[in-house]
Amino acid sequence: MECREAERNVQKYIQGKLSDRECAAFIDHIRHCSSCYDELETYFTIDYALRPGEEDTASKSFDMKRVIEANLADTEDKLRRARTAGRFMDVFMLVAEAGLVLTALCKFLPDTMSVVLARAAEFLAKYI
């Protein structure tokens, strides 16, 4: 991501309106570009100070570096969990599809499948 695009995405990031892919690219850029990090810090500070919340203003932390880093870390963690869940779902779907194919083959080609399953069991016993 280039600086111009990162600067256009600052408000979207703060509002939580970036896609996971855009958000990951934005954070990666912010982590490596001090100028864009400063831009984020400026807008984030204004938004944070004006944001209504359960906390009263006196108890809010105004150590903005810490607040921004916590926000970036939380967002990175959410992105990491989303990627992991996506990978898990991909594997789950692959296993489910393989199960359906095996079930169909066992139903329509029982003799052939018994040989295939026996060989698969031998292979698994030998290498696992």
C-alpha positions, 0 to 999 in steps of 0.5 A: 500500500502506498502512502496516498492510499493509507491516508485515504484509509485512515478514517475507514480504519478508525470507523472499522469500514475496511475489509480484512484484506485492506485492513491488513495492508493498512496496518502493515503500511502503518507499522513501517511508515512513520508519516502515515502512523503520525496521520493515524495518530492525529485522526485517532486522537481526535476520534478517541477524545470525542467518542462517547463511551461508558468511561468518563473523560477523566478516566480515559487514557490519553497515552495515545501511543499506547491506545493506538498500539492496543487498537492495532494489536487487537485488530491484528489479532482479529485478522489472525483469528479470521484467517485461522477460521477461514483455513479451518473452514477450508479444511473442513469443507475439503474433508466433507467433500472427500467424505461425500465422494467416498460415500458415493463411491462405496455405494455405487462401486462397492467392490472397487472401493473395498480394495481402495479402502484396504490399500488406504488402510495398509498405507496409513498403517505403514506410514503412521 
